[in-house]
Amino acid sequence: MKYKTRNKAIILLQDGTIFHGKAVSNIKATAYGEVCFNTGMTGYQEIFTDPSYFGQLMVTTNAHIGNYGTFAEEIESDGIKIAGLICKNFSYNYSRPLADKSLETFLEEQNILAISDVDTRALVAYIRDNGAMNAAITTELDKLDDIKKALGDTPEMNGLELASKVSTKEAYEVGNPEATYRIAALDIGIKKNIIRNFVKRDCFVKVFPFNTSLAEMKAWNPDGYFLSNGPGDPEPLAEAITLAKDILKENLPLFGICLGHQVIALANGISTFKMHNGHRGINHPVLNKDTGKGEITSQNHGFAVSRESLEANPEVAITHVHLNDQTVAGLKLKSKNCFSVQYHPEASPGPHDATYLFDQFIENIKKAQA
Protein backbone atom coordinates (compact mmCIF):
# COMPACT_ATOMS: atom_id res chain seq x y z
CA MET A 1 0.00 0.00 0.00
CA LYS A 2 1.43 3.33 -1.01
CA TYR A 3 -0.36 5.36 1.68
CA LYS A 4 -0.33 4.30 5.33
CA THR A 5 -3.51 6.31 5.84
CA ARG A 6 -5.94 7.49 3.22
CA ASN A 7 -8.70 10.06 3.29
CA LYS A 8 -12.24 8.92 3.83
CA ALA A 9 -14.56 9.25 0.86
CA ILE A 10 -18.23 8.76 0.13
CA ILE A 11 -20.55 8.10 -2.79
CA LEU A 12 -23.67 10.22 -2.43
CA LEU A 13 -26.53 9.05 -4.63
CA GLN A 14 -29.24 11.36 -5.93
CA ASP A 15 -31.83 9.79 -3.62
CA GLY A 16 -29.67 10.52 -0.57
CA THR A 17 -28.19 7.04 -0.11
CA ILE A 18 -24.53 7.04 0.95
CA PHE A 19 -21.80 4.43 0.43
CA HIS A 20 -18.40 4.72 2.07
CA GLY A 21 -14.87 4.23 0.79
CA LYS A 22 -11.38 5.70 0.74
CA ALA A 23 -9.60 8.00 -1.69
CA VAL A 24 -7.07 6.28 -3.94
CA SER A 25 -4.90 9.43 -3.79
CA ASN A 26 -5.01 11.85 -0.90
CA ILE A 27 -6.58 14.77 -2.69
CA LYS A 28 -9.55 16.96 -1.83
CA ALA A 29 -11.96 16.69 -4.73
CA THR A 30 -15.54 16.00 -5.81
CA ALA A 31 -16.86 14.53 -9.07
CA TYR A 32 -20.43 14.37 -10.37
CA GLY A 33 -22.15 12.21 -12.97
CA GLU A 34 -24.52 9.34 -13.61
CA VAL A 35 -23.38 6.28 -11.70
CA CYS A 36 -23.14 3.09 -13.76
CA PHE A 37 -21.35 -0.25 -13.55
CA ASN A 38 -19.29 -2.43 -15.88
CA THR A 39 -19.00 -6.19 -15.35
CA GLY A 40 -15.85 -6.74 -17.45
CA MET A 41 -13.09 -8.78 -15.84
CA THR A 42 -10.41 -6.96 -17.84
CA GLY A 43 -9.99 -3.88 -20.02
CA TYR A 44 -10.33 -1.13 -17.43
CA GLN A 45 -8.06 1.21 -19.40
CA GLU A 46 -10.19 0.84 -22.52
CA ILE A 47 -13.34 1.42 -20.44
CA PHE A 48 -12.02 4.58 -18.80
CA THR A 49 -10.99 6.09 -22.17
CA ASP A 50 -14.16 5.13 -24.08
CA PRO A 51 -15.99 8.37 -25.05
CA SER A 52 -19.33 6.58 -24.55
CA TYR A 53 -18.71 6.87 -20.79
CA PHE A 54 -18.33 10.65 -20.82
CA GLY A 55 -20.06 12.19 -17.80
CA GLN A 56 -20.44 8.94 -15.88
CA LEU A 57 -19.08 7.67 -12.58
CA MET A 58 -17.82 4.16 -13.28
CA VAL A 59 -18.28 1.32 -10.80
CA THR A 60 -16.14 -1.69 -11.70
CA THR A 61 -17.53 -5.00 -10.47
CA ASN A 62 -14.20 -6.81 -10.92
CA ALA A 63 -12.62 -6.91 -7.47
CA HIS A 64 -9.10 -5.83 -8.52
CA ILE A 65 -8.43 -2.69 -10.56
CA GLY A 66 -4.95 -1.45 -11.51
CA ASN A 67 -3.13 -4.76 -11.15
CA TYR A 68 -1.74 -4.71 -14.71
CA GLY A 69 -1.07 -0.96 -14.94
CA THR A 70 -1.66 0.99 -18.15
CA PHE A 71 -0.16 0.96 -21.64
CA ALA A 72 -0.21 4.02 -23.91
CA GLU A 73 -1.23 2.08 -27.04
CA GLU A 74 -4.39 0.73 -25.41
CA ILE A 75 -6.35 3.94 -24.96
CA GLU A 76 -9.53 4.38 -26.99
CA SER A 77 -9.52 8.19 -27.28
CA ASP A 78 -7.40 11.21 -26.41
CA GLY A 79 -7.74 10.63 -22.67
CA ILE A 80 -9.89 9.45 -19.78
CA LYS A 81 -13.59 10.10 -20.35
CA ILE A 82 -15.22 8.81 -17.16
CA ALA A 83 -16.05 11.47 -14.55
CA GLY A 84 -14.69 9.33 -11.71
CA LEU A 85 -13.89 5.77 -10.62
CA ILE A 86 -15.42 3.62 -7.88
CA CYS A 87 -13.86 0.21 -7.14
CA LYS A 88 -13.34 -2.42 -4.46
CA ASN A 89 -9.57 -3.09 -4.39
CA PHE A 90 -7.17 -0.65 -6.06
CA SER A 91 -3.72 -1.99 -6.94
CA TYR A 92 -0.93 0.56 -6.56
CA ASN A 93 1.63 -1.96 -7.78
CA TYR A 94 1.37 -3.62 -11.19
CA SER A 95 3.08 -6.67 -12.67
CA ARG A 96 2.52 -6.46 -16.44
CA PRO A 97 5.87 -6.11 -18.24
CA LEU A 98 4.28 -4.22 -21.13
CA ALA A 99 2.81 -1.51 -18.87
CA ASP A 100 4.40 1.94 -19.00
CA LYS A 101 2.81 3.45 -15.86
CA SER A 102 0.57 2.64 -12.92
CA LEU A 103 -3.17 3.24 -13.06
CA GLU A 104 -2.75 5.62 -10.12
CA THR A 105 -0.39 7.82 -12.17
CA PHE A 106 -2.64 7.53 -15.25
CA LEU A 107 -5.61 8.82 -13.23
CA GLU A 108 -3.66 11.52 -11.39
CA GLU A 109 -2.20 12.96 -14.60
CA GLN A 110 -5.73 13.61 -15.84
CA ASN A 111 -7.17 14.76 -12.50
CA ILE A 112 -9.64 11.89 -12.19
CA LEU A 113 -10.93 11.18 -8.70
CA ALA A 114 -10.89 7.49 -7.77
CA ILE A 115 -12.41 5.86 -4.69
CA SER A 116 -11.68 2.31 -3.50
CA ASP A 117 -12.59 0.09 -0.52
CA VAL A 118 -16.24 0.42 -1.52
CA ASP A 119 -18.76 -2.38 -1.11
CA THR A 120 -19.28 -2.47 -4.86
CA ARG A 121 -21.54 -5.54 -4.70
CA ALA A 122 -23.97 -3.65 -2.49
CA LEU A 123 -23.70 -0.50 -4.64
CA VAL A 124 -24.33 -2.38 -7.89
CA ALA A 125 -27.25 -4.28 -6.35
CA TYR A 126 -28.74 -0.94 -5.30
CA ILE A 127 -28.34 0.52 -8.81
CA ARG A 128 -29.86 -2.60 -10.38
CA ASP A 129 -32.90 -2.33 -8.10
CA ASN A 130 -33.35 1.44 -8.22
CA GLY A 131 -32.01 2.30 -11.67
CA ALA A 132 -29.26 4.57 -12.95
CA MET A 133 -29.12 7.93 -11.19
CA ASN A 134 -26.81 10.87 -10.69
CA ALA A 135 -24.29 10.75 -7.88
CA ALA A 136 -21.32 12.56 -6.38
CA ILE A 137 -18.07 11.02 -5.18
CA THR A 138 -16.10 13.16 -2.79
CA THR A 139 -13.33 13.42 -0.26
CA GLU A 140 -14.56 16.90 0.76
CA LEU A 141 -16.68 15.67 3.62
CA ASP A 142 -16.77 19.12 5.19
CA LYS A 143 -18.72 20.49 2.19
CA LEU A 144 -21.62 18.04 2.05
CA ASP A 145 -24.34 20.70 2.01
CA ASP A 146 -22.79 22.39 -1.02
CA ILE A 147 -22.22 19.03 -2.70
CA LYS A 148 -25.85 18.00 -2.20
CA LYS A 149 -26.99 21.25 -3.82
CA ALA A 150 -24.59 20.81 -6.76
CA LEU A 151 -25.74 17.21 -7.19
CA GLY A 152 -29.33 18.41 -7.35
CA ASP A 153 -28.33 20.81 -10.14
CA THR A 154 -26.52 18.11 -12.18
CA PRO A 155 -28.49 17.47 -15.40
CA GLU A 156 -30.13 14.10 -15.96
CA MET A 157 -28.71 11.86 -18.68
CA ASN A 158 -32.17 11.55 -20.23
CA GLY A 159 -32.35 14.35 -22.82
CA LEU A 160 -28.66 15.24 -22.44
CA GLU A 161 -26.61 15.85 -25.60
CA LEU A 162 -22.98 14.87 -25.00
CA ALA A 163 -21.66 13.88 -28.43
CA SER A 164 -20.46 17.42 -29.13
CA LYS A 165 -18.34 17.26 -25.95
CA VAL A 166 -16.25 14.34 -27.20
CA SER A 167 -16.31 14.74 -30.98
CA THR A 168 -13.27 15.90 -32.93
CA LYS A 169 -13.19 19.62 -33.67
CA GLU A 170 -11.53 19.14 -37.06
CA ALA A 171 -11.77 16.30 -39.57
CA TYR A 172 -8.74 13.99 -39.76
CA GLU A 173 -7.62 11.02 -41.84
CA VAL A 174 -6.25 7.63 -40.78
CA GLY A 175 -4.68 4.90 -42.90
CA ASN A 176 -3.29 4.56 -46.39
CA PRO A 177 -4.67 7.09 -48.92
CA GLU A 178 -4.20 4.44 -51.60
CA ALA A 179 -6.36 1.87 -49.78
CA THR A 180 -9.13 0.11 -51.67
CA TYR A 181 -12.03 1.64 -49.71
CA ARG A 182 -12.73 5.11 -48.35
CA ILE A 183 -14.88 5.34 -45.21
CA ALA A 184 -16.44 8.60 -43.98
CA ALA A 185 -16.95 8.23 -40.22
CA LEU A 186 -19.10 10.57 -38.14
CA ASP A 187 -17.45 11.07 -34.75
CA ILE A 188 -20.11 11.21 -32.06
CA GLY A 189 -17.74 9.47 -29.62
CA ILE A 190 -15.69 7.14 -31.81
CA LYS A 191 -13.29 4.55 -30.35
CA LYS A 192 -9.83 4.13 -31.85
CA ASN A 193 -10.25 0.40 -32.27
CA ILE A 194 -13.16 0.96 -34.66
CA ILE A 195 -10.82 2.94 -36.90
CA ARG A 196 -8.14 0.24 -36.54
CA ASN A 197 -10.63 -2.39 -37.70
CA PHE A 198 -11.42 -0.41 -40.82
CA VAL A 199 -7.76 0.30 -41.59
CA LYS A 200 -6.74 -3.35 -41.36
CA ARG A 201 -9.50 -4.13 -43.88
CA ASP A 202 -7.79 -1.94 -46.48
CA CYS A 203 -9.80 1.19 -45.71
CA PHE A 204 -8.75 4.82 -45.67
CA VAL A 205 -10.83 6.57 -43.01
CA LYS A 206 -11.76 10.23 -42.65
CA VAL A 207 -13.28 11.11 -39.28
CA PHE A 208 -15.69 14.06 -39.31
CA PRO A 209 -17.12 16.24 -36.48
CA PHE A 210 -20.55 15.47 -35.02
CA ASN A 211 -22.39 18.17 -36.99
CA THR A 212 -21.03 17.39 -40.48
CA SER A 213 -23.46 17.41 -43.41
CA LEU A 214 -23.69 14.81 -46.16
CA ALA A 215 -22.49 17.37 -48.71
CA GLU A 216 -19.25 17.84 -46.73
CA MET A 217 -18.71 14.09 -46.50
CA LYS A 218 -19.51 13.48 -50.17
CA ALA A 219 -16.91 16.07 -51.18
CA TRP A 220 -14.28 13.58 -49.93
CA ASN A 221 -15.73 10.90 -52.26
CA PRO A 222 -16.20 8.06 -49.75
CA ASP A 223 -17.36 4.54 -50.61
CA GLY A 224 -19.23 4.02 -47.35
CA TYR A 225 -20.52 5.93 -44.33
CA PHE A 226 -20.20 5.07 -40.65
CA LEU A 227 -21.95 6.48 -37.55
CA SER A 228 -19.96 5.87 -34.36
CA ASN A 229 -20.70 5.03 -30.77
CA GLY A 230 -20.89 7.84 -28.22
CA PRO A 231 -22.36 9.18 -24.96
CA GLY A 232 -25.67 10.67 -23.94
CA ASP A 233 -29.20 10.66 -25.30
CA PRO A 234 -29.51 10.17 -29.09
CA GLU A 235 -32.69 12.23 -29.48
CA PRO A 236 -31.02 15.68 -29.27
CA LEU A 237 -28.58 14.79 -32.12
CA ALA A 238 -30.51 16.67 -34.81
CA GLU A 239 -27.57 17.04 -37.22
CA ALA A 240 -26.62 13.37 -37.00
CA ILE A 241 -30.23 12.26 -37.52
CA THR A 242 -30.51 14.54 -40.57
CA LEU A 243 -27.25 13.12 -41.91
CA ALA A 244 -28.56 9.56 -41.54
CA LYS A 245 -31.78 10.50 -43.34
CA ASP A 246 -29.82 12.09 -46.19
CA ILE A 247 -27.54 9.07 -46.57
CA LEU A 248 -30.56 6.75 -46.65
CA LYS A 249 -32.35 8.89 -49.24
CA GLU A 250 -29.46 8.24 -51.62
CA ASN A 251 -29.19 4.59 -50.52
CA LEU A 252 -25.47 4.88 -49.77
CA PRO A 253 -23.74 2.11 -47.72
CA LEU A 254 -24.31 2.92 -44.05
CA PHE A 255 -23.18 1.16 -40.85
CA GLY A 256 -23.83 2.28 -37.27
CA ILE A 257 -22.60 1.16 -33.85
CA CYS A 258 -24.34 1.90 -30.52
CA LEU A 259 -25.22 5.62 -30.53
CA GLY A 260 -24.95 5.47 -34.33
CA HIS A 261 -27.40 2.55 -34.28
CA GLN A 262 -29.85 4.63 -32.24
CA VAL A 263 -29.45 7.59 -34.62
CA ILE A 264 -30.29 5.34 -37.59
CA ALA A 265 -33.41 4.15 -35.76
CA LEU A 266 -34.52 7.74 -35.05
CA ALA A 267 -33.89 8.66 -38.70
CA ASN A 268 -36.49 6.02 -39.58
CA GLY A 269 -39.09 7.23 -37.09
CA ILE A 270 -38.25 4.53 -34.54
CA SER A 271 -38.13 5.75 -30.95
CA THR A 272 -35.43 5.18 -28.30
CA PHE A 273 -35.69 5.04 -24.52
CA LYS A 274 -33.56 5.38 -21.38
CA MET A 275 -32.86 1.96 -19.88
CA HIS A 276 -33.27 1.10 -16.20
CA ASN A 277 -29.52 0.55 -15.76
CA GLY A 278 -28.13 -0.21 -19.21
CA HIS A 279 -25.83 -2.90 -20.58
CA ARG A 280 -22.12 -2.54 -19.76
CA GLY A 281 -19.71 -5.45 -19.92
CA ILE A 282 -17.89 -7.86 -22.22
CA ASN A 283 -20.01 -10.99 -21.78
CA HIS A 284 -23.45 -10.02 -23.11
CA PRO A 285 -25.21 -12.81 -25.08
CA VAL A 286 -26.76 -11.84 -28.42
CA LEU A 287 -28.67 -13.96 -30.95
CA ASN A 288 -27.99 -13.32 -34.63
CA LYS A 289 -31.43 -13.95 -36.12
CA ASP A 290 -30.07 -14.27 -39.65
CA THR A 291 -27.63 -17.09 -38.81
CA GLY A 292 -29.19 -18.54 -35.66
CA LYS A 293 -25.81 -18.28 -33.93
CA GLY A 294 -25.15 -16.86 -30.49
CA GLU A 295 -22.50 -14.20 -29.95
CA ILE A 296 -20.77 -13.05 -26.77
CA THR A 297 -20.48 -9.29 -27.11
CA SER A 298 -19.00 -6.17 -25.57
CA GLN A 299 -21.69 -3.65 -24.70
CA ASN A 300 -21.87 -0.15 -23.28
CA HIS A 301 -25.12 1.76 -23.53
CA GLY A 302 -27.77 3.31 -21.33
CA PHE A 303 -30.28 3.94 -24.13
CA ALA A 304 -31.86 1.46 -26.52
CA VAL A 305 -34.12 1.25 -29.56
CA SER A 306 -37.78 0.56 -28.83
CA ARG A 307 -38.62 -2.95 -30.03
CA GLU A 308 -42.33 -2.13 -30.25
CA SER A 309 -41.65 0.95 -32.37
CA LEU A 310 -39.26 -0.97 -34.64
CA GLU A 311 -41.65 -3.87 -35.18
CA ALA A 312 -44.33 -1.37 -36.25
CA ASN A 313 -42.09 -0.23 -39.13
CA PRO A 314 -42.46 -2.62 -42.11
CA GLU A 315 -39.25 -1.29 -43.73
CA VAL A 316 -36.97 -2.31 -40.86
CA ALA A 317 -36.06 -5.77 -39.52
CA ILE A 318 -34.48 -6.87 -36.25
CA THR A 319 -31.24 -8.76 -36.95
CA HIS A 320 -29.90 -9.27 -33.43
CA VAL A 321 -31.58 -9.68 -30.03
CA HIS A 322 -30.07 -9.38 -26.55
CA LEU A 323 -30.81 -12.71 -24.89
CA ASN A 324 -30.95 -11.39 -21.33
CA ASP A 325 -33.86 -9.01 -21.86
CA GLN A 326 -34.91 -9.38 -25.53
CA THR A 327 -33.98 -5.79 -26.37
CA VAL A 328 -33.03 -4.83 -29.93
CA ALA A 329 -29.32 -5.50 -30.52
CA GLY A 330 -29.25 -4.98 -34.29
CA LEU A 331 -31.36 -3.85 -37.24
CA LYS A 332 -31.31 -3.60 -41.02
CA LEU A 333 -33.33 -1.70 -43.58
CA LYS A 334 -35.05 -4.04 -46.03
CA SER A 335 -34.78 -1.76 -49.07
CA LYS A 336 -31.63 0.21 -48.19
CA ASN A 337 -27.92 -0.57 -47.90
CA CYS A 338 -27.90 -0.04 -44.15
CA PHE A 339 -27.48 -2.02 -40.94
CA SER A 340 -26.48 -1.27 -37.35
CA VAL A 341 -25.85 -2.94 -33.99
CA GLN A 342 -26.29 -1.87 -30.38
CA TYR A 343 -23.04 -3.48 -29.22
CA HIS A 344 -19.31 -3.12 -29.98
CA PRO A 345 -17.93 -5.44 -32.69
CA GLU A 346 -14.49 -3.80 -32.33
CA ALA A 347 -14.68 -5.01 -28.72
CA SER A 348 -11.38 -3.73 -27.40
CA PRO A 349 -10.26 -5.68 -25.32
CA GLY A 350 -12.64 -8.42 -26.50
CA PRO A 351 -14.43 -10.74 -27.16
CA HIS A 352 -14.19 -10.93 -30.95
CA ASP A 353 -17.32 -12.87 -31.93
CA ALA A 354 -18.78 -9.91 -33.82
CA THR A 355 -15.83 -8.58 -35.84
CA TYR A 356 -17.47 -10.10 -38.93
CA LEU A 357 -19.74 -7.02 -39.00
CA PHE A 358 -16.87 -4.94 -40.39
CA ASP A 359 -16.49 -7.50 -43.18
CA GLN A 360 -20.24 -7.36 -43.77
CA PHE A 361 -20.00 -3.59 -44.26
CA ILE A 362 -17.18 -4.02 -46.77
CA GLU A 363 -19.32 -6.54 -48.66
CA ASN A 364 -22.16 -4.01 -48.74
CA ILE A 365 -19.78 -1.45 -50.24
CA LYS A 366 -18.70 -3.95 -52.89
CA LYS A 367 -22.35 -4.61 -53.80
CA ALA A 368 -22.99 -0.88 -54.12
CA GLN A 369 -20.00 -0.56 -56.48
CA ALA A 370 -20.99 -3.54 -58.64
Disulfide bonds with the S-S distance in Angstrom:
none
